[in-house]
Amino acid sequence: MAHFAFVSAPAAGHVNPTLPLVEELVRRGHRVDYATGPSTMDGAVTAGASPVVLPSELPPDMDARGEFTAEQLAVTLEYFLADAEVSFPVLAEHFEADRPDVVCYDSVTFTGRMLANLLGVHEVALVPTFAENERFSATQVYLPPSFDHRYPRLVAAIGRMAEFASGFTFLENPNLMFGHVAPLSVVFVPRSFQLSAETFDDRFHFVGPSLGSWQVAEEWSPASEAPVLLISLGTVFNSRPEFYRACVEAFADSQWEVVMSVGSLDPAVLGPLPANFSVHARVPQVAVLRHTSVFLTHAGMNSVMESLYHGVPFVAVPQIPEQQAIAARASELGLGITLEDQTPEGLRKAVSAASANRPAVEAMREAVRSGGGASAAADALEKLLNR
């Protein structure tokens, strides 16, 4: 039995793809401790991990729609540094007393990398979106050509991060956020969806997405014989009442059974709802996707992978640059439509057009499911232990 430490920022899109791997490792008899914030700890415990609760929260909603600015990146780095200053001592104290064999960390959560360095144990990056290597950087697609790398607040934030890292002599490279490639990376995306896939070597295991047993067990049934249209903008950038109102107008009393997830938004702000609509704060997305004909999604990687896993064509409504890149890749592969016109008429046309992508989506479904998922990832981790 080996001891694995998982470390992640408290973001559902980063924690959730790792949970089937946690469950698989526990099923094989290994011990897993999961370090994350309180908002994402329940899923880790459900998967079988022991909790290590960090004083971590998501950064404030920066509303980074459109182009990502130097100011927004500076604020993000400041947040990660402030989080590291309070979280890393908790990590170090816990795992120095209960030493793991491997530290598996979310690829943007550099405290996990710091922990592996401190303990001198194997490190594994867990990548829930496009992977990066020495030849491909996500900044190539996330940042606009006009991005100001010399913006004073950004330069200062990078400098403070280097100062923080310099206090830990076990770090070989004080640049914590950029340029590091782990000796082994588990990528929860199929290689065929990865950008610049030909540049990635065998350090990268493109296992694709998996379902946890709790997702398999979740049930949902349509209320009618009508085709189901699922609408969700994810768990973070979802406060879009004007968008949801347009959806209500577009699909009211149509041939669709519409299931709409609106997060913390009060459904009353949408006005009277047509009989063919059901609106919820949250839906069991995987269970609904089993019955869905078209998915109107924010194009977060986790949602896109779940849609492709179930062979569901989708319309992308990206909210931030990363989602714009995912939507662009899906369009390039003929898998998804990116919504350009958010009027009711534009919504109807896009949803109708998405069905034409069904053959390509079905082909990608096979690629998504053939990567091996959690089982292949666990094999890679066990092989690492035997080196």
C-alpha positions in Angstrom: 0.0 0.0 0.0 1.3 3.4 -1.0 0.5 6.8 0.4 -0.6 9.5 -2.0 -1.0 13.2 -1.2 -3.3 15.1 -3.6 -3.1 18.9 -3.5 -5.5 21.3 -5.4 -6.9 24.7 -5.4 -10.6 24.7 -4.3 -12.0 24.9 -7.8 -14.5 22.3 -8.9 -13.1 22.3 -12.5 -9.7 21.3 -11.0 -10.7 18.9 -8.2 -13.5 17.0 -9.9 -11.5 15.4 -12.8 -9.1 13.9 -10.2 -11.7 12.2 -8.0 -12.2 9.1 -10.1 -8.4 8.6 -9.9 -8.6 9.0 -6.1 -11.4 6.4 -6.0 -9.4 4.0 -8.1 -6.3 4.3 -6.0 -8.3 3.6 -2.8 -10.0 0.7 -4.5 -6.5 -0.8 -5.2 -5.7 -0.5 -1.5 -3.6 2.7 -1.5 -4.1 5.5 1.0 -4.9 9.0 -0.3 -4.9 12.3 1.7 -6.5 15.2 -0.2 -5.6 18.7 0.6 -7.9 21.4 -0.7 -10.2 24.1 0.6 -13.5 23.4 2.5 -15.7 24.2 -0.6 -14.4 21.2 -2.6 -13.5 18.8 0.2 -16.8 16.8 0.2 -16.1 15.3 -3.2 -12.6 14.1 -2.1 -14.1 12.4 1.0 -16.8 10.8 -1.1 -14.1 9.4 -3.4 -12.4 7.8 -0.3 -9.7 10.3 0.6 -8.8 11.5 4.1 -9.3 15.3 4.3 -6.5 17.8 4.8 -8.5 21.1 5.0 -6.6 24.1 3.8 -7.5 27.7 4.5 -8.1 28.2 0.7 -10.9 29.9 -1.2 -11.5 30.7 -4.8 -10.2 34.2 -5.8 -12.8 36.8 -6.3 -14.8 36.8 -9.6 -12.6 39.0 -11.8 -15.1 38.8 -14.7 -12.3 38.1 -17.1 -14.6 38.0 -20.1 -13.0 38.9 -23.4 -9.3 39.4 -23.3 -7.3 38.6 -20.2 -5.4 41.7 -19.0 -2.1 42.2 -17.2 -4.1 43.6 -14.3 -6.2 40.5 -14.0 -3.2 38.2 -14.1 -1.4 40.3 -11.4 -4.5 40.0 -9.2 -4.5 36.2 -9.8 -0.8 35.9 -8.9 -1.3 38.0 -5.8 -4.1 35.7 -4.8 -2.1 32.5 -5.3 0.8 34.0 -3.3 -1.4 35.0 -0.4 -3.0 31.6 -0.4 0.4 29.8 -0.5 1.6 31.9 2.5 -1.2 30.5 4.7 -1.7 27.1 3.1 1.8 25.8 2.7 2.6 25.7 6.4 -0.5 23.6 6.9 0.6 21.2 4.1 4.2 21.0 5.4 3.2 20.3 9.0 0.7 17.6 8.1 2.8 15.7 5.5 6.1 16.0 7.3 4.4 14.1 10.2 2.7 11.7 7.8 5.1 11.4 4.8 3.5 10.4 1.4 5.3 8.4 -1.3 4.0 10.6 -4.1 2.6 14.2 -4.2 0.0 14.6 -7.0 -0.8 18.3 -7.4 -3.1 20.3 -9.6 -0.9 21.8 -12.3 -1.6 25.4 -11.3 -1.3 24.7 -7.5 2.4 25.3 -6.9 2.2 24.5 -3.2 1.9 20.9 -4.2 5.2 21.1 -6.2 6.7 22.9 -3.2 5.6 20.0 -0.9 7.1 17.4 -3.2 10.4 19.3 -3.2 10.4 19.7 0.5 9.8 16.0 1.2 12.1 14.8 -1.6 9.3 12.5 -3.0 7.9 11.8 -6.4 5.9 14.6 -7.9 3.0 14.2 -10.4 1.1 17.1 -12.1 -2.6 16.6 -12.5 -3.8 18.5 -15.6 -7.5 19.2 -16.0 -7.1 21.3 -19.2 -4.6 21.8 -22.0 -1.2 20.5 -20.9 2.0 22.6 -21.3 5.6 21.6 -22.1 8.8 23.3 -23.2 7.5 23.9 -26.7 3.8 24.8 -26.0 2.5 27.3 -23.5 -1.1 28.0 -22.8 -0.2 31.7 -22.8 0.0 31.4 -26.6 -3.7 31.0 -26.7 -5.0 32.6 -23.5 -3.2 35.9 -23.7 -3.9 38.5 -26.4 -1.0 39.9 -28.6 -1.5 43.2 -26.8 -0.8 41.7 -23.4 1.6 44.0 -21.4 4.2 41.7 -19.8 5.9 44.8 -18.3 2.8 46.0 -16.4 4.1 47.3 -13.1 1.7 45.4 -10.8 2.3 42.2 -12.7 6.1 42.6 -12.5 5.8 43.3 -8.8 3.6 40.2 -8.2 6.1 38.0 -10.0 8.9 39.6 -7.9 7.1 39.0 -4.6 6.5 35.4 -5.6 10.2 34.9 -6.3 11.0 36.4 -2.9 8.6 34.0 -1.2 10.2 31.0 -3.0 13.7 32.1 -2.1 12.9 31.4 1.5 12.6 27.7 0.7 16.1 26.4 -0.1 14.7 23.1 -1.4 13.4 24.8 -4.5 15.7 24.7 -7.5 13.8 27.2 -9.5 12.1 30.2 -7.8 9.7 30.7 -10.7 6.7 28.9 -9.2 4.0 29.7 -11.7 5.5 29.4 -15.2 7.7 27.1 -17.2 7.9 24.1 -14.9 7.3 20.7 -16.5 6.8 17.8 -14.0 8.6 14.5 -14.5 5.2 12.9 -14.9 1.8 14.5 -15.8 -1.6 12.9 -15.9 -3.8 14.8 -18.3 -7.6 14.4 -18.1 -8.0 15.2 -21.8 -7.5 12.9 -24.7 -4.4 13.4 -26.8 -6.5 14.1 -29.9 -8.0 17.1 -28.2 -4.7 18.5 -26.9 -3.3 21.6 -28.7 0.2 20.9 -30.3 -0.2 17.3 -29.3 2.8 16.2 -31.4 5.2 18.1 -29.1 4.3 16.0 -26.0 6.5 13.0 -25.0 5.9 10.0 -22.7 6.1 12.1 -19.6 2.5 13.0 -20.4 -0.2 10.4 -19.9 -3.3 11.6 -21.8 -5.9 9.4 -20.0 -9.0 11.4 -20.7 -11.9 11.9 -18.4 -13.5 9.3 -16.1 -16.7 8.9 -14.1 -16.7 8.2 -10.4 -19.0 5.6 -9.0 -21.2 8.3 -7.5 -21.7 9.8 -10.9 -22.6 6.4 -12.4 -25.1 5.9 -9.6 -26.8 9.3 -10.0 -30.2 9.1 -11.7 -32.3 11.6 -13.7 -35.2 11.0 -16.0 -36.8 13.4 -18.6 -40.3 14.6 -17.8 -41.5 14.0 -21.3 -40.7 12.4 -24.6 -39.2 15.6 -26.0 -35.5 15.9 -26.8 -33.5 17.4 -23.8 -31.6 20.7 -24.1 -29.2 21.1 -21.1 -28.1 24.7 -20.3 -25.3 25.4 -17.8 -22.6 28.1 -17.5 -20.7 26.1 -14.9 -20.0 26.9 -11.2 -18.0 30.2 -11.4 -18.8 32.7 -14.1 -22.5 31.9 -14.2 -24.2 35.1 -13.0 -25.8 35.9 -16.4 -29.5 36.7 -15.9 -29.7 38.4 -19.3 -28.4 35.2 -21.0 -30.9 32.9 -19.2 -33.7 35.2 -20.1 -32.7 35.0 -23.8 -32.7 31.2 -23.5 -36.2 31.3 -22.0 -37.5 33.4 -24.9 -35.7 31.3 -27.4 -37.0 27.9 -26.3 -40.3 28.7 -24.6 -43.0 26.2 -25.7 -40.7 24.7 -28.2 -40.0 21.0 -29.1 -37.3 20.9 -26.4 -37.5 19.9 -22.7 -35.1 22.5 -21.3 -33.1 21.8 -18.1 -31.3 24.9 -17.0 -28.7 25.2 -14.2 -28.3 28.8 -12.9 -26.2 28.5 -9.8 -27.0 31.0 -7.0 -29.2 33.2 -9.3 -32.7 33.6 -8.0 -35.0 32.0 -10.7 -37.6 34.7 -9.9 -35.5 37.2 -11.9 -36.2 35.2 -15.0 -39.9 35.9 -14.8 -42.7 33.3 -15.4 -41.2 30.1 -16.8 -42.7 28.1 -19.7 -44.0 24.6 -19.0 -41.2 23.0 -20.9 -38.5 24.6 -18.6 -37.1 23.4 -15.3 -34.6 25.7 -13.6 -32.3 24.6 -10.8 -29.4 25.9 -8.8 -27.5 22.7 -9.7 -28.3 19.5 -11.7 -26.6 16.1 -11.7 -24.9 17.0 -14.9 -23.6 13.5 -15.9 -27.0 11.9 -15.2 -28.8 14.6 -17.3 -26.2 14.2 -20.1 -27.2 10.6 -20.6 -30.5 11.8 -21.9 -29.4 15.1 -23.5 -29.6 15.8 -27.3 -27.7 19.2 -27.2 -25.7 20.9 -24.4 -25.5 24.7 -24.2 -22.3 25.1 -22.1 -19.7 27.6 -21.0 -17.1 25.3 -22.5 -15.2 24.5 -19.3 -12.9 21.5 -20.1 -14.7 19.3 -17.6 -18.1 20.0 -19.1 -16.8 19.6 -22.6 -15.2 16.2 -21.7 -18.4 15.0 -20.1 -20.4 16.1 -23.1 -18.0 14.2 -25.5 -17.9 11.2 -23.2 -21.7 10.9 -23.7 -21.6 11.7 -27.4 -23.6 15.0 -26.9 -23.1 17.8 -29.5 -22.8 21.2 -27.8 -23.0 24.9 -28.3 -20.2 26.8 -26.5 -20.8 30.1 -24.7 -17.3 30.7 -23.3 -16.9 33.2 -20.5 -13.1 33.5 -20.0 -10.1 33.1 -22.3 -9.4 29.5 -21.3 -12.9 28.6 -22.3 -12.6 30.5 -25.5 -9.5 28.4 -26.4 -11.4 25.2 -25.6 -14.4 26.3 -27.7 -12.0 27.2 -30.6 -10.4 23.8 -30.4 -13.8 22.1 -30.4 -14.9 24.1 -33.5 -11.6 23.3 -35.2 -12.3 19.6 -34.7 -16.0 19.9 -35.8 -17.2 19.0 -32.3 -19.0 22.2 -31.2 -20.6 25.4 -32.3 -19.4 28.7 -30.6 -22.3 31.0 -30.0 -21.7 34.4 -31.7 -25.3 35.8 -31.6 -26.8 35.6 -28.1 -30.2 36.8 -29.2 -33.1 34.3 -29.0 -32.9 33.8 -32.8 -29.1 33.2 -32.6 -29.6 30.7 -29.8 -32.2 28.7 -31.8 -29.9 28.7 -34.9 -26.9 27.5 -33.0 -28.7 24.7 -31.1 -30.2 23.6 -34.4 -26.7 23.6 -36.1 -25.1 21.7 -33.3 -26.9 18.5 -34.3 -24.9 18.4 -37.5 -21.8 17.7 -35.5 -23.1 14.5 -34.1 -20.9 12.1 -36.3 -17.7 13.9 -35.3 -18.8 13.9 -31.6 -19.5 10.2 -31.8 -16.0 9.6 -33.2 -14.5 11.7 -30.5 -16.5 9.8 -27.9 -14.5 6.7 -28.7 -11.2 8.6 -28.4 -12.4 10.1 -25.1 -13.2 6.7 -23.7 -10.2 4.9 -25.0 -7.5 6.8 -23.1 -7.9 4.5 -20.1 -9.1 7.1 -17.6 -8.6 6.6 -13.9 -7.4 3.0 -14.4 -4.6 4.1 -16.8 -3.7 7.0 -14.5 -3.4 4.6 -11.5 -1.2 2.3 -13.5 1.1 5.2 -14.3 1.4 6.1 -10.6 2.0 2.6 -9.5 4.7 2.2 -12.2 6.3 5.4 -10.9 6.6 3.9 -7.4 8.5 0.9 -8.9 11.2 3.0 -10.6 
